[in-house]
């Protein structure tokens, strides 16, 4: 059961942080030469922060 929650949190984290970070970076700095590097760095950092938050907040919301 816990493994399923972690897998679900990781999937939700990948999708939501990917879309949000892509959108915010493209709006704020535009599609510059090193956009992909900036986006992937930001995405990976935010994903590491969001997955534990989803696990904690998800239990509270349910």
C-alpha positions in Angstrom: 0.0 0.0 0.0 2.8 2.5 0.9 4.7 1.6 -2.2 1.6 2.4 -4.3 1.3 5.8 -2.5 5.0 6.6 -3.2 4.7 5.6 -6.9 1.5 7.7 -7.2 3.2 10.7 -5.5 6.2 10.4 -7.9 3.9 10.3 -10.9 1.9 13.2 -9.8 5.0 15.1 -8.9 6.7 14.4 -12.3 3.6 15.6 -14.3 2.7 18.7 -12.2 6.2 20.0 -11.6 7.2 19.4 -15.2 4.2 21.4 -16.6 4.4 24.2 -14.0 8.2 24.6 -14.2 8.2 24.5 -18.0 5.4 27.2 -18.1 7.0 29.5 -15.5 10.5 29.3 -17.0 9.3 29.9 -20.5 7.2 32.9 -19.4 9.9 34.4 -17.2 13.0 33.9 -19.3 11.7 32.7 -22.7 13.3 30.1 -24.9 16.9 31.0 -24.5 19.9 29.0 -25.7 20.3 27.0 -22.5 16.5 26.7 -21.7 16.6 22.9 -21.6 19.4 22.9 -19.0 17.7 25.5 -16.9 14.3 23.7 -17.1 15.7 20.3 -16.2 17.7 21.6 -13.3 14.7 23.5 -11.9 12.4 20.5 -12.6 14.6 18.0 -10.8 15.0 20.3 -7.7 11.3 21.0 -7.4 10.4 17.4 -7.9 12.6 16.3 -5.0 10.8 18.8 -2.8 7.3 18.1 -4.0 7.1 14.3 -3.7 7.5 14.4 0.2 5.0 17.2 0.4 2.5 15.2 -1.7 2.9 12.2 0.6 2.3 14.3 3.7 -0.4 16.6 2.4 -2.1 13.8 0.5 -2.8 11.9 3.7 -4.1 15.0 5.4 -6.4 15.8 2.4 -7.9 12.3 2.3 
